[in-house]
């Protein structure tokens, strides 16, 4: 059975865009790395579930949810400017915006500035889509200006009241960070300006254990940034923290909640050697393809979505 003409056209363009992304990095002398996708330790994140694999009788493995751990080990070995363009896997992520297996662009640049790294990523996004302008907004201002809520002092009940006003129903047992994510998603789906690329910066430090922090408005916040366009979250990056002791403590705190997670000691050992001035970002290739072709279903830009296999 042949594909629909429009989807056939999109898939041919997908091949073209993969080439354009590689050409973009080649011109900037960023090295493509081909790292393992089957790993021995799950990615430590409260909100991401890893798919378990069984590589042999006596060992459990995991399909990587991100190439971050392996790439940082390479950074510690002297590979200063690198990118990955390939597949990652996340358990239970199926829907209009999600597929269990999807394509990620992840890259790291050393000895650069925040401003230059942001510019590089805006140029990368421009390969796929046009937008009117870039609008910068701190994570805290997003809540204060639109919901009159100060994230520095607000309680869970304050966030639940916002959900009630927005007519978003959810369980009261939901974690505070998950409620915040629901409000952010609502803002970009319903309230954000059309065809404006939003650069959101300065996040709650609890949300980003691998990011450096700095003091802003008398509060320690993560040097993290995200890009949103027309309701789509398309990228998540930060200034890379290179302190093994701090990250170990943050990971151990998460492991107390998700007891099935294990520490990757080789990754932790590498962290002190990735350099003091390194930035990294993960960008959703499929999301950019959806924006480029004005699609609201990820299956339109994939050769086969998981339900179609």
C-alpha positions in Angstrom: 0.0 0.0 0.0 1.4 3.4 -1.0 1.6 6.3 1.4 -0.6 9.4 1.1 0.9 11.9 -1.3 1.4 14.6 1.4 3.0 12.2 3.8 5.3 10.8 1.1 6.4 14.4 0.4 7.1 15.0 4.1 9.2 11.9 4.4 11.3 12.8 1.5 11.8 16.2 3.1 12.7 14.5 6.3 15.7 12.9 4.5 16.6 16.3 3.2 16.4 18.0 6.6 18.7 15.3 8.2 21.3 16.2 5.6 20.8 20.0 6.3 21.3 19.5 10.0 24.5 17.5 9.5 25.7 20.2 7.0 24.9 22.9 9.6 27.2 21.2 12.2 29.9 20.3 9.7 30.2 24.0 8.7 30.7 24.9 12.4 33.2 22.1 12.8 31.0 20.2 15.3 31.9 16.5 15.3 29.1 13.9 14.9 29.4 11.1 17.5 27.8 7.7 17.2 27.3 6.6 20.8 25.7 3.4 22.2 21.9 3.4 22.4 21.8 0.3 24.7 23.3 1.3 28.0 23.8 -0.2 31.5 22.2 2.4 33.6 18.9 4.3 33.2 18.8 8.1 32.8 18.1 9.6 36.2 15.0 11.8 35.9 11.8 11.9 38.0 9.5 12.4 34.9 11.1 10.1 32.3 10.6 6.3 32.2 13.3 4.1 30.6 12.6 1.0 28.5 14.3 -2.1 30.0 16.2 -4.5 27.7 17.8 -7.9 28.3 21.2 -8.0 26.5 22.2 -11.3 28.1 20.9 -13.8 30.8 22.6 -12.1 33.7 22.2 -8.5 33.0 19.6 -5.8 32.5 20.2 -3.0 30.1 18.3 0.1 29.0 17.5 1.9 25.8 18.8 5.4 26.3 16.3 8.2 26.8 19.1 10.7 26.0 22.7 10.5 24.7 23.7 12.9 27.5 25.6 10.5 29.7 27.8 9.0 26.9 28.4 12.4 25.3 29.6 13.9 28.5 32.0 11.0 28.9 33.4 12.0 25.5 33.6 15.6 26.6 35.7 14.6 29.5 38.1 12.8 27.1 38.7 15.9 25.1 35.9 15.9 22.4 35.0 19.6 23.0 32.4 20.3 20.3 30.1 17.3 19.5 26.6 16.5 18.3 24.3 13.5 18.1 21.5 13.0 15.6 19.7 9.8 16.2 17.0 7.9 18.0 16.1 7.9 21.7 13.5 5.9 23.5 11.0 6.7 26.3 8.5 4.3 27.8 4.8 5.0 27.6 5.2 8.2 25.5 2.5 7.7 22.8 0.2 10.4 21.5 -0.2 13.2 19.0 3.0 14.9 20.2 5.0 11.8 21.4 6.3 8.5 20.1 8.2 5.9 22.1 11.1 6.1 19.6 11.9 9.5 18.3 14.8 11.5 16.8 16.8 13.9 18.9 19.5 16.5 18.0 21.7 16.9 21.0 24.9 18.9 21.0 27.5 20.5 23.2 29.8 23.4 22.7 32.8 24.3 24.9 34.5 27.6 25.4 31.6 29.6 24.2 29.2 32.2 25.7 25.5 31.9 26.5 24.7 34.5 23.9 26.7 32.7 21.1 25.2 29.4 22.0 21.7 30.8 21.9 22.4 32.4 18.5 23.7 29.1 17.1 20.5 27.3 18.2 18.2 30.0 16.7 20.1 29.6 13.4 19.5 25.8 13.6 15.8 26.3 14.2 15.6 28.6 11.2 16.6 25.7 9.0 13.1 24.4 9.6 10.8 27.3 10.3 10.3 31.0 10.0 9.1 33.2 12.9 8.4 36.9 13.4 10.8 37.4 16.3 12.4 36.0 19.4 10.9 36.9 22.7 12.9 36.3 25.9 11.0 35.6 29.1 12.2 34.2 32.5 10.4 31.2 33.9 9.5 33.3 37.0 8.2 36.2 34.9 6.0 33.9 32.9 4.1 33.0 36.1 4.2 36.5 37.7 3.1 38.4 34.6 0.4 36.0 33.4 -0.9 34.4 36.7 0.2 36.9 39.4 2.1 34.0 41.0 5.5 34.3 42.6 7.2 30.9 42.3 9.7 31.8 45.0 7.1 31.6 47.7 4.0 30.0 46.3 2.5 26.8 47.7 1.0 23.8 46.0 -2.5 25.0 46.8 -1.8 28.3 44.9 -0.9 26.3 41.8 -4.0 24.1 42.1 -6.1 27.3 42.3 -4.5 28.4 39.0 -5.5 25.1 37.4 -9.0 25.5 38.7 -9.3 29.0 37.1 -7.9 27.5 33.9 -10.5 24.7 34.1 -7.8 22.1 34.0 -8.8 19.0 36.0 -6.1 16.9 37.7 -5.4 14.9 40.8 -4.6 16.8 44.0 -1.9 14.2 44.6 0.1 15.5 41.6 3.6 16.8 42.5 4.2 20.5 42.6 6.6 20.4 39.6 4.1 18.4 37.5 1.4 21.1 38.2 3.9 23.8 37.1 4.4 21.9 33.9 0.7 21.8 33.2 0.4 25.5 33.6 3.4 26.1 31.3 1.9 23.8 28.7 -1.4 25.7 28.9 0.3 29.0 28.5 2.1 28.0 25.3 -1.0 26.2 23.9 -3.5 28.9 24.6 -1.9 32.3 25.5 1.5 32.6 23.7 1.8 34.7 20.6 1.6 33.0 17.2 4.8 32.7 15.1 7.0 34.1 18.0 9.9 32.0 19.1 10.0 32.1 22.9 13.3 31.7 24.8 12.4 30.8 28.4 15.3 31.0 30.8 16.2 30.8 34.6 14.3 27.7 35.9 13.7 26.2 39.3 17.0 24.4 40.2 15.0 21.3 41.4 13.9 20.7 37.9 17.4 20.5 36.4 20.0 18.5 38.4 22.7 18.7 35.6 22.6 22.5 35.2 24.7 25.2 36.8 22.9 27.7 39.0 23.2 31.4 39.7 21.5 33.9 42.0 18.6 35.8 40.5 16.2 38.0 42.6 17.7 36.5 45.8 17.0 32.9 44.7 19.3 30.2 43.4 18.0 29.3 39.9 19.1 26.9 37.2 20.9 28.3 34.1 18.5 26.4 31.9 16.7 27.6 28.8 13.9 26.3 26.5 12.6 27.2 23.1 8.8 27.2 22.3 7.1 28.0 19.1 3.3 27.9 18.3 2.5 25.6 21.2 5.5 23.3 20.7 8.3 22.8 23.1 11.2 22.2 20.8 14.4 22.4 22.8 15.8 22.2 26.3 19.4 23.3 27.2 21.6 24.5 30.0 25.0 25.6 31.2 26.5 22.2 32.1 27.4 21.7 35.7 30.8 20.1 36.1 30.8 19.1 39.7 30.5 15.4 40.5 29.7 15.8 44.2 26.8 18.2 43.7 25.3 16.1 40.9 25.7 12.9 42.9 23.7 14.4 45.8 21.0 15.6 43.4 20.8 12.1 41.8 20.7 10.4 45.2 17.7 12.6 46.2 15.8 11.4 43.0 16.7 7.8 43.6 15.1 8.0 47.1 11.8 8.6 45.2 12.4 6.3 42.2 14.2 3.4 43.9 14.7 1.4 40.6 17.3 3.9 39.3 21.0 3.3 39.7 24.0 5.5 39.6 26.3 5.4 36.5 29.7 5.8 38.1 31.6 6.2 34.8 29.3 9.1 34.0 29.8 10.7 37.4 33.6 10.3 37.2 33.6 12.2 33.9 31.7 15.3 35.2 34.6 17.1 36.8 36.5 17.0 33.5 33.9 18.3 31.0 35.2 21.9 31.3 34.0 24.9 33.2 32.4 26.7 30.2 30.3 24.2 28.3 26.7 24.5 27.0 24.4 21.7 25.8 20.9 21.4 24.4 18.5 18.7 23.2 16.2 19.6 20.3 13.3 17.6 19.0 13.9 16.9 15.3 10.4 15.4 14.8 8.8 18.5 16.5 10.7 20.8 14.1 9.4 18.7 11.2 5.8 19.0 12.5 6.2 22.8 12.7 7.7 22.9 9.2 4.8 21.0 7.7 2.1 22.4 10.0 1.2 19.0 11.4 -0.3 18.3 14.8 0.3 14.5 14.8 3.8 13.2 15.0 3.0 10.1 12.9 2.8 12.5 9.9 6.6 13.0 10.0 7.7 9.5 10.9 8.1 6.6 8.5 6.3 4.4 11.0 5.0 5.5 14.4 5.0 2.9 17.2 1.3 2.0 16.8 1.8 1.5 13.1 4.7 -1.1 13.5 
